[in-house]
Amino acid sequence: MVFYFKARPEAGDYTIFMGLDKYENEELIKYGFPEDIWFHVDKMSSAHVYVRLHKGQTIDDISEGVLEDCVQLVKANSIQGKVSKSSFNFT
């Protein structure tokens, strides 16, 4: 089951999707949109998290609050639970 969340209200109207295992992550990839931004811990097992941008937006348009929400979900659902910021892979 893929999870989805709404970003905190002050961060804007964004939907965040998360898969916890390879099956859920494959579902996310299968139904992803071109405007989705993907978050995953580099070289470590972790959740896949996507934030769905609005048409015409880029990663530069989303607030630090939305980025923080996504990063915290990835961090909390990584194999180690705590990773350094330099390990995050944004694409």
All heavy atoms as an XYZ file, in Angstrom:
740
protein
N       0.845     -1.176      0.000
C       0.000      0.000      0.000
C       0.894      1.244      0.000
O       1.735      1.412      0.864
C      -0.890     -0.003      1.243
C      -1.689      1.264      1.385
S      -2.852      1.253      2.763
C      -1.773      1.242      4.149
N       0.736      2.070     -0.981
C       1.465      3.333     -1.060
C       0.785      4.334     -0.139
O      -0.437      4.412     -0.074
C       1.490      3.842     -2.514
C       2.044      5.241     -2.594
C       2.283      2.885     -3.392
N       1.585      5.079      0.599
C       1.062      6.102      1.503
C       1.052      7.449      0.797
O       1.887      7.709     -0.070
C       1.951      6.211      2.749
C       1.983      4.969      3.565
C       2.961      4.014      3.354
C       1.039      4.750      4.548
C       3.002      2.855      4.110
C       1.059      3.594      5.309
C       2.050      2.645      5.087
N       0.133      8.298      1.185
C       0.193      9.669      0.702
C      -0.149     10.615      1.845
O      -0.876     10.266      2.767
C      -0.686      9.907     -0.532
C      -2.162      9.914     -0.271
C      -2.835     11.112     -0.056
C      -2.903      8.734     -0.260
C      -4.201     11.135      0.172
C      -4.263      8.745     -0.031
C      -4.897      9.941      0.185
O      -6.243      9.969      0.414
N       0.432     11.794      1.771
C       0.292     12.796      2.813
C       0.043     14.141      2.159
O       0.443     14.360      1.023
C       1.588     12.921      3.639
C       2.101     11.620      4.165
C       2.963     10.834      3.419
C       1.723     11.176      5.421
C       3.444      9.629      3.909
C       2.194      9.979      5.924
C       3.063      9.208      5.162
N      -0.566     15.022      2.886
C      -0.656     16.420      2.464
C       0.438     17.169      3.215
O       0.654     16.935      4.407
C      -2.019     17.018      2.797
C      -3.173     16.389      2.032
C      -3.013     16.469      0.540
C      -3.453     17.789     -0.010
N      -3.360     17.900     -1.464
N       1.126     18.061      2.516
C       2.147     18.880      3.169
C       1.486     19.744      4.228
O       0.295     20.045      4.149
C       2.865     19.750      2.141
N       2.268     20.140      5.220
C       1.699     21.002      6.264
C       1.109     22.258      5.616
O       1.649     22.758      4.626
C       2.736     21.333      7.316
C       4.053     21.761      6.783
C       5.065     21.872      7.881
N       6.339     21.341      7.420
C       7.486     21.664      7.940
N       7.539     22.495      8.943
N       8.587     21.144      7.484
N       0.007     22.744      6.127
C      -0.730     23.834      5.470
C       0.117     25.062      5.143
O      -0.026     25.639      4.068
C      -1.832     24.179      6.473
C      -2.026     22.938      7.265
C      -0.668     22.286      7.335
N       1.002     25.443      6.035
C       1.813     26.641      5.777
C       2.848     26.423      4.674
O       3.396     27.373      4.137
C       2.496     27.128      7.062
C       3.550     26.206      7.630
C       3.011     25.124      8.548
O       1.792     24.918      8.643
O       3.844     24.451      9.182
N       3.080     25.155      4.282
C       4.058     24.847      3.238
C       3.442     24.898      1.843
O       4.155     24.936      0.853
C       4.679     23.476      3.488
N       2.128     24.869      1.756
C       1.471     24.921      0.453
C       0.653     23.668      0.195
O       0.690     22.710      0.966
N      -0.091     23.684     -0.884
C      -0.987     22.585     -1.232
C      -0.249     21.555     -2.084
O      -0.294     21.599     -3.313
C      -2.207     23.131     -1.978
C      -3.203     22.031     -2.324
O      -3.268     21.037     -1.581
O      -3.904     22.178     -3.345
N       0.454     20.639     -1.425
C       1.218     19.603     -2.115
C       0.835     18.239     -1.574
O       0.556     18.082     -0.389
C       2.726     19.802     -1.916
C       3.246     21.018     -2.610
C       3.385     22.222     -1.934
C       3.599     20.976     -3.954
C       3.862     23.348     -2.575
C       4.071     22.099     -4.603
C       4.201     23.279     -3.910
O       4.664     24.387     -4.548
N       0.863     17.245     -2.460
C       0.658     15.861     -2.057
C       2.010     15.159     -2.105
O       2.761     15.304     -3.071
C      -0.340     15.156     -2.986
O      -1.575     15.878     -2.955
C      -0.585     13.720     -2.541
N       2.296     14.405     -1.047
C       3.553     13.669     -0.926
C       3.202     12.182     -0.892
O       2.331     11.758     -0.141
C       4.289     14.075      0.368
C       4.608     15.574      0.340
C       5.551     13.242      0.551
C       5.075     16.126      1.672
N       3.877     11.405     -1.725
C       3.656      9.969     -1.811
C       4.871      9.230     -1.275
O       6.001      9.675     -1.464
C       3.419      9.549     -3.269
C       2.219     10.198     -3.877
C       2.317     11.431     -4.506
C       0.979      9.573     -3.824
C       1.202     12.031     -5.073
C      -0.137     10.176     -4.391
C      -0.021     11.404     -5.010
N       4.646      8.072     -0.627
C       5.758      7.317     -0.068
C       5.511      5.826     -0.210
O       4.417      5.333      0.048
C       5.929      7.656      1.416
C       7.097      6.934      2.062
S       7.353      7.405      3.778
C       6.014      6.506      4.563
N       6.558      5.113     -0.629
C       6.559      3.659     -0.657
C       7.606      3.143      0.309
O       8.711      3.686      0.377
N       7.271      2.112      1.063
C       8.189      1.606      2.081
C       9.049      0.430      1.632
O      10.088      0.177      2.209
C       7.415      1.192      3.333
C       6.781      2.320      4.118
C       5.971      1.761      5.284
C       7.848      3.276      4.627
N       8.625     -0.289      0.599
C       9.414     -1.440      0.153
C       9.497     -1.418     -1.372
O       8.939     -0.543     -2.025
C       8.818     -2.751      0.668
C       7.384     -2.995      0.199
O       7.011     -2.510     -0.895
O       6.638     -3.669      0.927
N      10.200     -2.406     -1.913
C      10.422     -2.376     -3.362
C       9.125     -2.476     -4.161
O       9.017     -1.915     -5.239
C      11.416     -3.451     -3.788
C      10.916     -4.857     -3.736
C      11.991     -5.803     -4.237
C      11.427     -7.180     -4.469
N      12.402     -8.046     -5.129
N       8.127     -3.155     -3.634
C       6.853     -3.292     -4.343
C       6.096     -1.950     -4.371
O       5.580     -1.543     -5.410
C       5.995     -4.383     -3.719
C       6.709     -5.709     -3.691
C       7.210     -6.218     -2.502
C       6.925     -6.429     -4.860
C       7.896     -7.428     -2.478
C       7.611     -7.632     -4.847
C       8.097     -8.128     -3.655
O       8.778     -9.308     -3.636
N       6.061     -1.298     -3.232
C       5.408      0.011     -3.177
C       6.186      1.041     -3.993
O       5.597      1.881     -4.671
C       5.279      0.469     -1.724
C       4.313     -0.378     -0.931
C       4.304     -0.047      0.545
O       5.050      0.835      0.988
O       3.519     -0.702      1.273
N       7.507      0.952     -3.947
C       8.332      1.884     -4.718
C       8.107      1.693     -6.216
O       8.071      2.667     -6.973
C       9.804      1.711     -4.360
C      10.095      2.119     -2.926
O       9.333      2.863     -2.316
N      11.187      1.628     -2.390
N       7.950      0.445     -6.648
C       7.664      0.174     -8.060
C       6.321      0.766     -8.471
O       6.161      1.262     -9.588
C       7.712     -1.325     -8.337
C       9.118     -1.882     -8.308
C       9.176     -3.399     -8.389
O       8.121     -4.053     -8.549
O      10.296     -3.930     -8.271
N       5.338      0.714     -7.570
C       4.038      1.328     -7.851
C       4.187      2.841     -8.011
O       3.569      3.445     -8.892
C       3.033      1.013     -6.739
C       2.533     -0.404     -6.746
C       1.692     -0.721     -7.967
O       0.716      0.007     -8.236
O       2.017     -1.705     -8.660
N       4.979      3.446     -7.151
C       5.201      4.893     -7.265
C       5.812      5.244     -8.613
O       5.385      6.188     -9.275
C       6.128      5.386     -6.148
C       5.529      5.487     -4.758
C       6.599      5.887     -3.763
C       4.389      6.482     -4.731
N       6.818      4.491     -9.001
C       7.488      4.752    -10.284
C       6.511      4.556    -11.439
O       6.455      5.364    -12.366
C       8.729      3.850    -10.429
C       9.792      4.282     -9.406
C       9.283      3.899    -11.847
C      10.924      3.297     -9.230
N       5.714      3.502    -11.366
C       4.763      3.174    -12.435
C       3.745      4.291    -12.666
O       3.382      4.594    -13.796
C       4.043      1.872    -12.069
C       3.072      1.363    -13.099
C       2.491      0.038    -12.631
C       1.444     -0.483    -13.573
N       0.869     -1.753    -13.111
N       3.286      4.900    -11.575
C       2.230      5.910    -11.695
C       2.736      7.331    -11.490
O       1.943      8.252    -11.320
C       1.096      5.603    -10.709
C       0.405      4.306    -11.029
C       0.622      3.177    -10.251
C      -0.435      4.206    -12.131
C      -0.008      1.972    -10.561
C      -1.055      3.013    -12.443
C      -0.837      1.904    -11.659
O      -1.448      0.716    -11.968
N       4.052      7.515    -11.510
C       4.621      8.843    -11.320
C       4.332      9.766    -12.494
O       4.090      9.323    -13.622
N       4.329     11.044    -12.217
C       4.150     12.078    -13.233
C       5.500     12.723    -13.520
O       6.379     12.732    -12.650
C       3.200     13.168    -12.734
C       1.750     12.775    -12.636
C       1.298     11.500    -12.883
C       0.814     13.731    -12.287
C      -0.041     11.155    -12.788
C      -0.530     13.413    -12.184
C      -0.950     12.124    -12.442
N       5.659     13.310    -14.704
C       6.925     13.982    -15.016
C       7.270     15.110    -14.032
O       8.436     15.390    -13.807
C       6.697     14.548    -16.428
C       5.589     13.731    -16.998
C       4.732     13.321    -15.837
N       6.255     15.727    -13.446
C       6.526     16.838    -12.522
C       6.785     16.380    -11.083
O       6.982     17.202    -10.197
C       5.406     17.873    -12.557
C       4.040     17.359    -12.222
C       3.245     16.885    -13.435
O       3.801     16.758    -14.538
O       2.057     16.613    -13.254
N       6.830     15.073    -10.817
C       7.141     14.570     -9.481
C       8.630     14.745     -9.185
O       9.473     14.532    -10.055
C       6.791     13.087     -9.360
C       5.299     12.815     -9.401
O       4.515     13.773     -9.262
O       4.921     11.645     -9.576
N       8.927     15.100     -7.946
C      10.311     15.177     -7.482
C      10.527     14.006     -6.533
O       9.772     13.815     -5.582
C      10.602     16.511     -6.750
C      10.304     17.708     -7.648
C      12.038     16.550     -6.251
C      11.190     17.831     -8.865
N      11.582     13.233     -6.776
C      11.832     11.984     -6.070
C      12.896     12.194     -5.013
O      13.904     12.865     -5.256
C      12.297     10.961     -7.087
C      12.752      9.647     -6.561
C      11.984      8.686     -5.989
C      14.080      9.132     -6.592
N      12.751      7.600     -5.659
C      14.048      7.852     -6.022
C      15.296      9.617     -7.050
C      15.177      7.063     -5.890
C      16.417      8.837     -6.918
C      16.347      7.573     -6.337
N      12.708     11.591     -3.843
C      13.660     11.647     -2.733
C      13.977     10.224     -2.295
O      13.068      9.399     -2.131
C      13.057     12.391     -1.528
C      12.692     13.818     -1.803
C      11.499     14.132     -2.413
C      13.542     14.847     -1.434
C      11.148     15.442     -2.668
C      13.200     16.169     -1.681
C      12.005     16.463     -2.303
N      15.255      9.945     -2.099
C      15.710      8.628     -1.652
C      17.093      8.796     -1.057
O      17.858      9.637     -1.496
C      15.759      7.667     -2.847
C      16.096      6.260     -2.483
N      17.388      5.788     -2.476
C      15.309      5.225     -2.121
C      17.373      4.520     -2.131
N      16.114      4.154     -1.902
N      17.426      7.997     -0.055
C      18.775      8.037      0.514
C      19.716      7.329     -0.444
O      19.452      6.212     -0.880
C      18.812      7.369      1.906
C      20.222      7.404      2.466
C      17.846      8.060      2.848
N      20.822      7.985     -0.788
C      21.799      7.440     -1.716
C      22.553      6.278     -1.069
O      23.017      6.390      0.063
C      22.760      8.551     -2.130
C      23.579      8.209     -3.348
O      23.162      7.336     -4.140
O      24.646      8.806     -3.523
N      22.656      5.163     -1.785
C      23.432      3.991     -1.374
C      22.960      3.369     -0.065
O      23.745      2.812      0.693
C      24.928      4.346     -1.286
C      25.490      4.841     -2.595
C      26.929      5.251     -2.453
C      27.387      5.877     -3.754
N      28.643      6.560     -3.627
N      21.670      3.466      0.219
C      21.125      2.899      1.446
C      19.659      2.551      1.205
O      18.972      3.237      0.450
C      21.239      3.915      2.582
C      20.933      3.366      3.941
S      21.165      4.604      5.222
C      22.907      4.935      5.067
N      19.183      1.526      1.854
C      17.775      1.161      1.735
C      16.918      2.196      2.467
O      17.162      2.509      3.630
C      17.554     -0.219      2.350
O      16.214     -0.589      2.255
N      15.958      2.744      1.748
C      15.058      3.721      2.364
C      13.761      3.788      1.576
O      13.659      3.251      0.480
C      15.696      5.113      2.417
O      15.676      5.736      1.159
N      12.804      4.472      2.163
C      11.551      4.737      1.466
C      11.828      5.593      0.239
O      12.810      6.341      0.197
C      10.589      5.461      2.396
N      10.976      5.463     -0.752
C      10.966      6.394     -1.875
C       9.864      7.399     -1.582
O       8.751      7.014     -1.231
C      10.660      5.684     -3.186
C      11.781      4.854     -3.695
N      12.039      4.732     -5.032
C      12.711      4.098     -3.070
C      13.078      3.939     -5.221
N      13.489      3.533     -4.030
N      10.180      8.656     -1.723
C       9.212      9.714     -1.456
C       9.159     10.621     -2.673
O      10.196     10.982     -3.231
C       9.596     10.517     -0.186
C       8.671     11.703      0.007
C       9.567      9.619      1.041
N       7.952     10.959     -3.093
C       7.739     11.872     -4.208
C       6.860     13.014     -3.732
O       5.916     12.793     -2.986
C       6.979     11.202     -5.347
C       7.736     10.137     -6.079
C       7.835      8.855     -5.574
C       8.340     10.420     -7.298
C       8.509      7.863     -6.258
C       9.013      9.433     -7.994
C       9.101      8.158     -7.479
O       9.772      7.182     -8.162
N       7.174     14.201     -4.199
C       6.252     15.312     -4.018
C       5.731     15.651     -5.409
O       6.493     15.714     -6.379
C       6.898     16.542     -3.325
C       8.037     17.121     -4.130
C       5.857     17.606     -3.037
N       4.456     15.795     -5.507
C       3.830     16.103     -6.787
C       3.749     17.617     -6.950
O       3.043     18.295     -6.207
C       2.438     15.484     -6.860
C       1.740     15.818     -8.155
C       0.971     14.684     -8.746
N       1.796     13.526     -9.024
C       1.314     12.291     -9.088
N       0.042     12.066     -8.894
N       2.107     11.276     -9.357
N       4.498     18.134     -7.912
C       4.476     19.567     -8.191
C       3.254     19.910     -9.023
O       2.671     19.058     -9.692
C       5.733     19.976     -8.953
C       7.060     19.769     -8.242
C       8.200     20.283     -9.106
C       7.078     20.435     -6.883
N       2.895     21.165     -8.994
C       1.816     21.661     -9.843
C       2.391     21.910    -11.235
O       3.589     22.152    -11.398
C       1.239     22.942     -9.255
C       0.763     22.761     -7.838
N      -0.337     21.990     -7.511
C       1.256     23.220     -6.672
C      -0.495     21.993     -6.211
N       0.452     22.732     -5.666
N       1.553     21.810    -12.240
C       2.005     22.020    -13.626
C       2.790     23.318    -13.741
O       2.391     24.344    -13.200
C       0.812     22.069    -14.589
C       0.071     20.767    -14.690
C       0.740     19.841    -15.671
C      -0.136     18.602    -15.832
N       0.554     17.508    -16.416
N       3.927     23.220    -14.405
C       4.756     24.398    -14.649
C       5.736     24.721    -13.529
O       6.582     25.592    -13.697
N       5.646     24.035    -12.403
C       6.560     24.302    -11.298
C       7.838     23.485    -11.437
O       7.852     22.442    -12.093
C       5.926     23.956     -9.952
C       4.902     24.946     -9.489
C       4.467     24.664     -8.065
O       4.236     23.515     -7.709
N       4.348     25.706     -7.271
N       8.897     23.968    -10.782
C      10.154     23.237    -10.684
C      10.492     23.088     -9.208
O       9.824     23.674     -8.349
C      11.303     23.977    -11.401
O      11.606     25.173    -10.671
C      10.950     24.309    -12.839
N      11.547     22.364     -8.923
C      11.963     22.174     -7.535
C      12.258     23.509     -6.857
O      12.092     23.662     -5.655
C      13.164     21.205     -7.430
C      13.363     20.764     -5.973
C      14.411     21.812     -8.037
C      14.310     19.614     -5.795
N      12.653     24.504     -7.640
C      12.945     25.825     -7.085
C      11.697     26.535     -6.569
O      11.801     27.478     -5.786
C      13.634     26.706     -8.133
C      14.998     26.162     -8.541
O      15.677     25.560     -7.672
O      15.367     26.316     -9.711
N      10.528     26.082     -6.988
C       9.274     26.729     -6.591
C       8.693     26.200     -5.283
O       7.776     26.804     -4.731
C       8.212     26.557     -7.689
C       8.608     27.244     -8.980
O       9.143     28.359     -8.909
O       8.384     26.646    -10.052
N       9.199     25.076     -4.790
C       8.614     24.526     -3.571
C       9.339     25.067     -2.343
O      10.523     25.379     -2.388
C       8.567     22.985     -3.568
C       9.934     22.364     -3.765
C       7.623     22.482     -4.621
C       9.927     20.853     -3.719
N       8.597     25.181     -1.274
C       9.124     25.811     -0.059
C      10.057     24.871      0.702
O      10.045     23.652      0.508
C       7.965     26.212      0.857
O       7.350     25.043      1.381
N      10.845     25.469      1.585
C      11.709     24.677      2.449
C      10.881     23.740      3.320
O      11.327     22.644      3.656
C      12.579     25.582      3.320
C      13.720     26.211      2.566
C      14.683     26.958      3.489
O      14.867     26.528      4.648
O      15.240     27.951      3.034
N       9.667     24.154      3.691
C       8.799     23.314      4.506
C       8.434     22.014      3.808
O       8.427     20.948      4.426
N       8.126     22.074      2.511
C       7.800     20.873      1.748
C       9.038     19.989      1.624
O       8.970     18.772      1.818
C       7.234     21.217      0.353
C       7.073     19.971     -0.497
C       5.913     21.936      0.484
N      10.180     20.603      1.319
C      11.425     19.836      1.239
C      11.715     19.147      2.567
O      12.089     17.975      2.611
C      12.595     20.737      0.842
C      12.592     21.252     -0.587
C      13.721     22.256     -0.790
C      12.707     20.114     -1.575
N      11.533     19.875      3.658
C      11.772     19.319      4.993
C      10.834     18.137      5.262
O      11.262     17.105      5.791
C      11.580     20.393      6.053
C      11.808     19.931      7.464
C      13.261     19.666      7.815
O      14.158     20.181      7.121
O      13.495     18.930      8.788
N       9.560     18.262      4.904
C       8.615     17.160      5.090
C       9.082     15.909      4.343
O       9.077     14.801      4.890
C       7.218     17.548      4.608
C       6.521     18.545      5.513
O       7.004     18.793      6.638
O       5.475     19.081      5.090
N       9.502     16.081      3.093
C       9.945     14.942      2.280
C      11.211     14.315      2.843
O      11.318     13.086      2.961
C      10.171     15.390      0.834
S       8.665     15.879     -0.014
N      12.170     15.151      3.193
C      13.439     14.650      3.718
C      13.232     13.911      5.039
O      13.822     12.862      5.281
C      14.450     15.815      3.867
C      15.678     15.392      4.625
C      14.837     16.345      2.493
N      12.359     14.440      5.886
C      12.105     13.777      7.174
C      11.415     12.422      6.977
O      11.707     11.468      7.700
C      11.279     14.680      8.089
C      12.040     15.880      8.609
C      13.268     15.499      9.433
O      13.319     14.473     10.099
N      14.279     16.346      9.374
N      10.517     12.316      5.995
C       9.891     11.023      5.709
C      10.912     10.003      5.235
O      10.898      8.849      5.661
C       8.787     11.181      4.656
C       7.471     11.742      5.141
C       6.573     12.087      3.957
C       6.780     10.751      6.066
N      11.819     10.430      4.344
C      12.862      9.523      3.862
C      13.765      9.110      5.021
O      14.071      7.934      5.199
C      13.684     10.179      2.724
C      14.893      9.337      2.382
C      12.826     10.369      1.491
N      14.178     10.072      5.804
C      15.073      9.797      6.931
C      14.432      8.834      7.925
O      15.046      7.852      8.335
C      15.434     11.108      7.630
C      16.329     10.944      8.823
C      16.614     12.295      9.451
C      17.401     12.159     10.738
N      17.629     13.461     11.365
N      13.203      9.089      8.310
C      12.521      8.257      9.299
C      12.273      6.844      8.781
O      12.146      5.910      9.579
C      11.193      8.904      9.690
N      12.228      6.675      7.466
C      11.941      5.374      6.881
C      13.124      4.778      6.133
O      12.958      3.988      5.212
C      10.716      5.487      5.969
C       9.480      5.800      6.756
O       8.937      4.939      7.431
N       9.059      7.055      6.721
N      14.336      5.171      6.543
C      15.546      4.569      5.987
C      15.944      3.380      6.848
O      15.466      3.223      7.975
C      16.682      5.588      5.937
O      17.169      5.847      7.241
N      16.842      2.574      6.341
C      17.255      1.378      7.074
C      17.916      1.741      8.399
O      17.793      1.022      9.379
C      18.174      0.497      6.213
C      18.350     -0.868      6.874
C      19.505      1.119      5.970
C      18.012     -2.006      6.005
N      18.587      2.872      8.467
C      19.256      3.265      9.696
C      18.496      4.313     10.483
O      18.821      4.580     11.621
C      20.664      3.758      9.391
C      21.558      2.639      8.897
C      23.003      3.067      8.780
O      23.341      4.213      9.003
N      23.849      2.133      8.433
N      17.505      4.918      9.869
C      16.694      5.906     10.574
C      17.345      7.266     10.695
O      16.675      8.270     10.796
N      18.663      7.305     10.678
C      19.390      8.578     10.757
C      20.521      8.533      9.744
O      21.322      7.622      9.743
C      19.984      8.800     12.151
C      18.945      9.041     13.204
C      19.591      9.404     14.501
C      18.501      9.702     15.527
N      19.048     10.168     16.776
N      20.532      9.519      8.880
C      21.591      9.633      7.883
C      22.011     11.077      7.800
O      21.289     11.978      8.190
C      21.126      9.135      6.479
C      20.849      7.663      6.504
C      19.918      9.903      6.012
N      23.189     11.310      7.276
C      23.659     12.684      7.124
C      22.990     13.326      5.922
O      22.600     12.643      4.979
C      25.173     12.713      6.961
O      25.542     12.161      5.721
N      22.873     14.643      5.929
C      22.239     15.371      4.817
C      22.963     15.102      3.503
O      22.364     15.099      2.458
C      22.225     16.866      5.097
C      21.139     17.291      6.039
C      21.111     18.793      6.113
C      19.925     19.263      6.941
N      19.867     20.717      7.012
N      24.286     14.869      3.549
C      25.046     14.676      2.315
C      24.672     13.362      1.616
O      25.016     13.161      0.472
C      26.555     14.680      2.612
O      26.874     13.612      3.479
N      23.936     12.484      2.288
C      23.554     11.212      1.693
C      22.276     11.295      0.875
O      21.920     10.339      0.208
C      23.348     10.161      2.782
O      24.555      9.910      3.448
N      21.560     12.409      0.927
C      20.290     12.503      0.214
C      20.505     12.711     -1.268
O      21.393     13.425     -1.702
C      19.428     13.626      0.780
C      18.840     13.272      2.114
C      19.378     13.765      3.273
C      17.768     12.404      2.196
C      18.851     13.421      4.497
C      17.233     12.050      3.413
C      17.774     12.560      4.570
N      19.658     12.075     -2.060
C      19.712     12.144     -3.515
C      18.412     12.767     -3.989
O      17.353     12.211     -3.812
C      19.858     10.721     -4.068
C      19.944     10.678     -5.569
O      19.924     11.707     -6.231
N      20.041      9.488     -6.096
N      18.499     13.964     -4.574
C      17.329     14.667     -5.093
C      17.367     14.606     -6.608
O      18.356     14.952     -7.219
C      17.335     16.145     -4.678
C      17.350     16.360     -3.195
C      18.524     16.698     -2.552
C      16.203     16.210     -2.455
C      18.543     16.913     -1.194
C      16.212     16.416     -1.101
C      17.383     16.760     -0.470
N      16.262     14.136     -7.240
C      16.201     14.150     -8.703
C      14.834     14.578     -9.147
O      13.895     14.560     -8.408
C      16.495     12.759     -9.301
O      15.576     11.823     -8.762
C      17.909     12.344     -9.023
